[in-house]
Amino acid sequence: MATVTSTRRKQAAAEPAGPRKRARRPGDGLAGYLFLSPWIIGILLLTIGPMITSLYLSFTDYSLFTAPEWVGLDNYKRMFEDARWLKSVQVTAIYVAVAVPVKLAAALAVALLLNNKRKGQSFYRAAFYGPSLIGASVSLAIVWKALFTDDAVVDRALRAVGINTGGWAGNPDFSLLMLVLLGAWQLGAPMVIFLAGLKQVPVELHEAAHVDGAGRWRRFRSITLPMISPVVFFNLLLETINSFQVFTSAYIVGGPNGSPAGTTLFYTIYLYDRGFSDFRMGYASAMAWMLLLGVGLITLFLFRTARGWVYYSGDRR
């Protein structure tokens, strides 16, 4: 028994010792917070601080030139009696409901075309992604508006095929559609994400379905869409949130009054007009928090409904 115990001790002594954990020195935590301090200061001063301030101002009557006066929920109650606020909600809701599906459908269609190997593929990818690099710039909005004015390029092209609509920029029936097309034209970001998702779909599934006699549409509906459903959900969520924040292009096209006839009076434009033209900062702050609440509820709704159509790897359904 003593011999066995002695042998085990020798074997344990001969085995190499595992990696030892370095003792934590007192200054390690301080060094970590020191490196994080720019981010901490930034989020406190530029994000959390302004949010708390705007929340307080939303319960006050504040005009930038006088001290805030507490009015409670009056700003929130007044919103539902404001016809222009209701109009801005309607315009923004219509835009989101139309622009997001159109943009995602166009991005997915382009991604499907670019997913197949062809000559000049890199050039086509860069060409379709290029408009997204411009962003919501003033110069782009000015050029876009010029294309859709009366007797401009778009108007002449439509008249050449027998469609006479006049200038879209001044037509209440087409002004919002013009902004929808501008948003759909900048499909580069969701297209790249869709393309990355399509690359992850196993080719063997399509080959097996093709052998079984499934056509292209059946393979797309039964294989491709379920496999890329997490990517679809991500793009849907991102584009929905971004669409609620449209400002520059709508402001250039319709101005602060949402011309023509209030058809381009987006929520953000009316918020800006109330805050920096009428100097009703308390009312504008309440509008901002209502927008945050609305986007938050829609985001929650998307997450809840996603359980029925988004499929992740390893799910059993």
C-alpha positions in Angstrom: 0.0 0.0 0.0 2.8 2.4 0.9 4.5 1.5 -2.4 1.4 2.4 -4.5 1.0 5.7 -2.6 4.6 6.6 -3.2 4.3 5.7 -6.9 1.2 8.0 -7.3 3.1 10.8 -5.6 6.0 10.5 -8.0 3.7 10.4 -11.0 1.8 13.5 -9.8 5.1 15.3 -9.3 6.3 14.3 -12.8 3.1 15.6 -14.5 3.5 19.2 -15.8 1.5 21.7 -13.8 -1.4 23.4 -15.5 -1.5 27.1 -16.3 -1.6 29.1 -13.1 -4.0 32.0 -12.8 -2.2 35.3 -12.4 -3.0 37.0 -9.2 -5.2 40.0 -9.7 -3.4 43.2 -8.8 -5.2 46.1 -7.2 -4.8 48.4 -10.2 -6.3 46.1 -12.8 -9.9 47.3 -12.3 -8.8 50.9 -12.4 -6.9 50.4 -15.6 -10.0 48.8 -17.2 -12.3 51.7 -16.2 -9.6 54.2 -17.5 -9.7 52.6 -20.9 -13.5 52.7 -20.8 -13.8 56.2 -19.6 -14.1 57.9 -23.1 -17.1 55.6 -23.8 -18.6 56.1 -20.3 -18.3 59.9 -20.5 -19.7 59.9 -24.0 -22.8 57.9 -23.2 -23.4 59.9 -20.0 -23.0 63.3 -21.6 -24.3 62.6 -25.2 -27.0 59.9 -24.7 -28.3 59.3 -21.2 -28.0 63.0 -20.1 -29.9 64.4 -23.1 -32.6 61.7 -22.8 -33.2 62.4 -19.1 -33.3 66.2 -19.9 -35.8 65.7 -22.8 -38.0 63.5 -20.7 -38.2 66.2 -18.1 -38.8 68.9 -20.7 -41.7 66.9 -22.2 -43.6 67.6 -19.0 -42.9 71.4 -19.2 -43.7 74.4 -21.3 -40.3 75.5 -22.6 -39.4 77.9 -25.3 -35.6 78.0 -25.2 -35.7 81.6 -23.9 -37.6 81.2 -20.6 -37.3 78.8 -17.7 -39.2 75.5 -18.1 -42.7 75.6 -16.5 -44.1 72.3 -15.3 -47.4 71.4 -17.1 -47.6 67.7 -16.4 -49.2 65.7 -19.2 -50.6 68.7 -21.1 -48.1 68.2 -24.0 -49.1 64.6 -24.4 -52.8 65.4 -24.3 -52.5 68.3 -26.7 -50.9 65.9 -29.3 -54.1 64.0 -29.8 -56.0 67.2 -30.5 -53.3 68.5 -33.0 -54.5 67.8 -36.5 -51.0 68.3 -38.0 -49.5 65.8 -35.5 -52.2 63.3 -36.5 -51.3 64.0 -40.2 -47.6 63.5 -39.5 -48.4 60.1 -37.9 -50.5 59.1 -40.8 -47.8 60.1 -43.4 -45.0 58.3 -41.5 -47.1 55.2 -41.0 -48.0 55.0 -44.7 -44.3 55.6 -45.7 -43.1 52.8 -43.4 -45.8 50.4 -44.5 -44.9 50.9 -48.2 -41.2 51.7 -48.3 -39.9 48.9 -46.0 -41.5 46.0 -48.0 -40.6 47.6 -51.4 -37.0 48.2 -50.3 -36.5 44.7 -48.8 -38.2 43.0 -51.8 -35.9 44.9 -54.2 -32.8 44.2 -52.1 -33.6 40.4 -51.9 -34.3 40.3 -55.7 -30.9 41.9 -56.5 -29.1 39.7 -53.9 -30.6 36.6 -55.6 -29.3 37.8 -59.0 -25.9 38.6 -57.6 -25.7 35.3 -55.7 -25.0 33.4 -59.0 -21.5 33.5 -60.4 -21.3 35.7 -63.5 -18.8 37.8 -65.3 -18.3 41.3 -63.8 -20.0 40.2 -60.5 -17.8 42.5 -58.4 -18.7 45.5 -60.5 -22.4 44.8 -60.2 -22.2 44.4 -56.5 -20.3 47.7 -56.1 -22.8 49.5 -58.5 -25.8 48.4 -56.5 -24.1 49.2 -53.1 -22.9 52.6 -54.3 -26.1 54.6 -53.6 -26.1 53.5 -49.9 -22.7 55.2 -49.5 -24.2 58.5 -50.3 -26.7 58.3 -47.4 -29.4 60.9 -46.7 -27.4 63.8 -48.1 -28.8 67.2 -49.0 -27.2 67.1 -52.5 -28.8 63.7 -53.2 -32.3 64.9 -52.2 -31.9 68.1 -54.4 -30.9 66.0 -57.4 -33.7 63.5 -56.8 -36.3 66.3 -56.6 -34.9 67.8 -59.8 -35.4 64.5 -61.6 -39.1 64.4 -60.6 -40.1 68.0 -61.3 -42.4 69.0 -64.1 -40.9 68.4 -67.6 -37.8 66.8 -66.0 -36.2 63.4 -66.9 -38.8 61.2 -65.3 -41.8 63.2 -66.6 -40.4 63.1 -70.2 -39.7 59.4 -70.0 -43.3 58.7 -68.8 -44.8 60.9 -71.4 -42.8 59.0 -74.1 -44.8 55.8 -73.1 -48.1 57.6 -72.9 -48.2 58.3 -69.2 -48.8 62.0 -68.3 -48.6 62.6 -64.6 -46.8 66.0 -64.5 -44.1 66.7 -61.9 -44.2 64.3 -59.0 -42.5 66.7 -56.6 -45.6 69.0 -56.7 -48.3 66.4 -57.1 -50.0 65.3 -53.9 -50.7 61.9 -55.5 -47.1 61.1 -56.2 -44.9 63.1 -53.8 -44.8 60.4 -51.2 -44.2 57.7 -53.8 -41.2 59.7 -55.0 -39.6 59.4 -51.5 -40.5 55.7 -51.4 -38.5 55.2 -54.6 -35.6 57.1 -53.2 -35.5 54.8 -50.2 -35.8 51.7 -52.3 -33.0 53.0 -54.6 -30.6 52.9 -51.6 -30.9 49.2 -51.2 -27.2 48.4 -50.8 -27.0 47.7 -47.1 -29.9 45.2 -46.9 -28.7 43.7 -50.2 -25.3 42.9 -48.8 -26.8 41.3 -45.7 -29.2 39.2 -47.9 -26.2 38.2 -50.0 -24.3 37.0 -47.0 -27.4 35.0 -45.8 -27.8 33.4 -49.2 -24.2 32.2 -49.1 -25.0 30.2 -46.0 -27.8 28.2 -47.7 -26.5 24.6 -48.3 -26.4 23.8 -52.1 -27.2 20.2 -51.3 -30.7 21.1 -50.2 -31.5 22.7 -53.6 -29.9 19.8 -55.5 -32.0 17.3 -53.6 -35.2 19.3 -54.1 -34.4 19.7 -57.8 -34.0 15.9 -58.1 -37.4 15.5 -56.5 -38.9 17.7 -59.1 -39.3 21.0 -57.2 -39.2 24.1 -59.4 -37.4 27.4 -58.7 -40.3 29.1 -56.9 -40.9 26.0 -54.7 -37.3 25.8 -53.8 -37.2 29.5 -53.0 -40.3 29.3 -50.9 -39.6 26.1 -49.1 -35.8 26.2 -48.7 -34.3 29.6 -49.3 -36.8 31.8 -47.4 -36.8 29.6 -44.3 -33.0 29.3 -44.3 -32.5 33.1 -44.5 -35.5 34.0 -42.3 -33.2 35.4 -39.5 -31.5 37.7 -42.1 -35.0 38.8 -43.3 -36.0 39.5 -39.7 -32.8 41.5 -39.1 -33.3 43.6 -42.2 -37.0 44.1 -41.5 -36.2 45.4 -38.0 -33.4 47.6 -39.0 -35.2 49.2 -42.0 -38.4 49.7 -40.0 -36.5 51.7 -37.3 -34.6 53.7 -40.0 -37.8 54.5 -41.9 -39.3 56.2 -38.9 -36.3 58.6 -38.8 -36.5 59.9 -42.4 -35.9 63.7 -42.4 -33.4 65.1 -44.9 -34.9 63.9 -48.1 -38.5 64.7 -47.0 -37.4 68.2 -45.8 -35.7 69.0 -49.1 -38.7 67.8 -51.1 -41.6 69.1 -49.1 -40.1 71.8 -46.8 -41.1 72.3 -43.2 -44.8 72.3 -44.1 -44.7 68.9 -45.8 -45.8 70.3 -49.2 -47.7 69.6 -51.3 -50.9 69.5 -49.2 -49.0 67.9 -46.2 -48.3 64.7 -48.1 -44.6 64.8 -47.0 -45.2 66.0 -43.5 -43.2 63.3 -41.7 -43.1 62.9 -38.0 -39.5 64.1 -37.7 -40.2 67.2 -39.8 -43.1 68.3 -37.7 -41.1 67.6 -34.6 -38.3 69.8 -35.9 -40.8 72.5 -36.9 -42.4 72.6 -33.5 -39.1 72.6 -31.7 -36.9 75.0 -33.7 -39.4 77.1 -35.7 -42.1 77.6 -33.1 -39.7 77.1 -30.2 -42.1 74.7 -28.4 -39.3 72.5 -27.0 -41.5 71.0 -24.4 -44.0 69.9 -27.0 -41.2 68.7 -29.3 -39.7 66.6 -26.5 -43.0 65.0 -25.8 -43.3 64.2 -29.5 -39.8 62.6 -29.4 -40.8 60.3 -26.5 -44.0 59.3 -28.3 -41.9 58.4 -31.3 -39.6 56.3 -29.1 -42.6 54.6 -27.5 -44.2 53.9 -30.9 -41.0 52.4 -32.4 -40.5 50.4 -29.2 -44.0 48.9 -29.4 -43.5 48.0 -33.1 -40.1 46.4 -32.3 -41.7 44.4 -29.6 -44.5 43.3 -31.9 -42.0 42.2 -34.5 -40.0 40.1 -32.0 -43.2 38.5 -30.7 -44.5 37.6 -34.2 -41.0 36.4 -35.3 -41.4 33.3 -33.3 -43.9 32.0 -35.9 -41.8 32.5 -39.0 -38.1 32.9 -38.1 -36.2 29.6 -38.1 -32.8 29.3 -36.4 -30.4 26.5 -36.6 -31.3 23.7 -34.2 -34.9 24.7 -33.8 -37.4 21.8 -33.6 -40.8 22.7 -35.1 
